[in-house]
């Protein structure tokens, strides 16, 4: 009798526009995931209608009642703690064989390779599966019709030697030529005493990260579905406390966050820095391409017919969702000017 293929699930803690959450859910279920667990970090009423009736979508509202029942007894102030707790909850609840923890702006590709990797017999059942990631950049030829347009850069280990000069002052904020992380994400086999972290699973028996083996499947990390989305991510981090962001690993990313805070009153400088970090010039694209560090196969999320993936619509929702943030940090005038400008 033919052995059944292993099943897999996805979990994410989200605070994003509803259309992105819906695309995340639909894509991964269409790709072959049996479950997608979405923990809503705030009330997002528009999500429900976009995923209503979709088998395998599990929505959890992380409200005061939810956190009161947790071991924390109230909402943890740090996003990382909420992510890890929610992912570990899903790990204990899923009926699938494997669980992937990622963010709503990360999309799995190459599902056939993923299933082949999951089905491979391994000697160490505690081993997890590591999916490396590429990072979206906008290319000069992109028409601006979808939030998923662009190419995808991969880590360039000799970036400082080979490419930094093409990025000018912005090079100081790029790590191996990437703006975001290059650590990938992890699929964990269900049934072990694991705590599910952001990039790896912790084996509680040893207190160490669980062993990982590489997968041929990959994750596409968008790190901002529009330029405005990226700006908001950076500014929200920059204004975590009255004095700036909380300390974190990733000193180059944190340096960029501080630069965004310093430039917050100057929309033109914010936009220029964003383009320097996220838009490729022809020369930059040519170099990455020549070194095999640029993927240009267009990405179209699966199962997303009927969703409005237009950047203008996405940014309009961001303006609504984050109006209170700009008011709170005293940047309402900046917001009015920025939202009216070219993004």
Steps between C-alpha positions, in 0.01 A plus 500: 500500500628844407615701800303820564685823435589704809272791580609850592353811656598866521469742791541878516423780745374789290431872510463572131238620251230239455576439133857395583379262769248351258766458230730332753227256602378425150846456350623249754181296499506494119864397520410191702500602865215332689469776760593866527480634855465878514528676835360852467715737707227764478138506391490491118130468411561493124681165519199281574312554173815444293566155647145396588429137421861419410572156638820486702507867603510532879453857629575588862436848640774588748287725718511564875305181571744294294803635683334473842481124444867479400796443731572873471156593644508816288620606155882482484645838405755352259384378161760222497356347818150505351622337179683220679211429736242490221716280278559256783125492568435408137776238519312329781163525327566409137401164357775527237840332498702820461459869590658801330523826696537807282363852454211615284741664257680169438381257234618145434592403145607168344243283685597183313851527642355561845285187493792294373715627786230428759452149366869417518573247771745639754688330778447782751124557545567819697653667193323808368501622141659834410358713218736773381356832392529752220398865542286701261642807327329722249652498152503785247262309271227440762170657385362553851181299454534249786641499853683178407704638208877506493806282505656322796854547624686228682783547751824624346775387733761732346263797481742744665770410248293468184188713518503753784636778280185483285278584798681807630415599859215245510753214491564539873147371568522185286614170646638268233313720255165445675283750684316240706607169647682225312441232765211324331218325684446154647252216457480298822383137529199484729500296819821611668567720802576806290452870555442654159712808444510748215787340307546163670345259748644466849532145630399536865673173587840646415434872520656530155357568153378179339721356228413619149548360153461714187200497270496567128182705548533871572323791659448835328522780755336825392600718799245762404239430232517864387751772570256657744465165675878482544514859628233425759683188616816699551331794672298279733823335609667841530230628735471194724611712795530877548875464451494273197488128422556230758841331466501202263738285308577608146702818549472611136122475500489689828726770358252539215212525749681779683563676169127489425427660834757773440346576160136461606421869460630501141278293269724552198799356688292207626388417146854535364640266765222249438573491129874469565433193715215334310523604131771367270662723244588333168865478610411337831270251330769416244759428770268285713393317186859434392579351842191279506347702784187623321193287433266650239227239464177694562313401813122470487341372822276200449129496565472879512258568216260774605734665750589865438881489494543849356766707685274807514224305675751343739643840592153644551435231760832575666402866525183402680656238725794712615351848532505469879870412497596818318283702734652331806862570405431854385553434130156578368629780275767264366232240434277742314787607275643152458171330422431755231838453335625245250569165665 
